[in-house]
Amino acid sequence: AKNYKFDLEKAILKIAPYVEGIHLSDNSGEEDTNDYFDNDFWFLPYFKLFTSLKYIGLETKPASNAKILEMHSIIKSSI
């Protein structure tokens, strides 16, 4: 959205009902850094709009089991 200068929220609202799979990682919006996310992850408020989800992938830099479980818990509580 940043590079192509379109309204990210408008796009999410339009495509969410049709999306069956997503992969998640956080980044600065400048480069794909595959950062961890926490409860402030920008995408969390939109999760409930994705009513056709069948697959969720987690894409992050190397992480401990505890960190992966933490992010899994955040996703699970947001769906």
ABEGO torsion letter per residue (X at the ends): XAAAGBBAAAAAAAAAAABABBBBBBBAGABBAGBBBBAABAAAAAAAABAABABBBBBBBBBBAAAAAAAAAAAAAAX
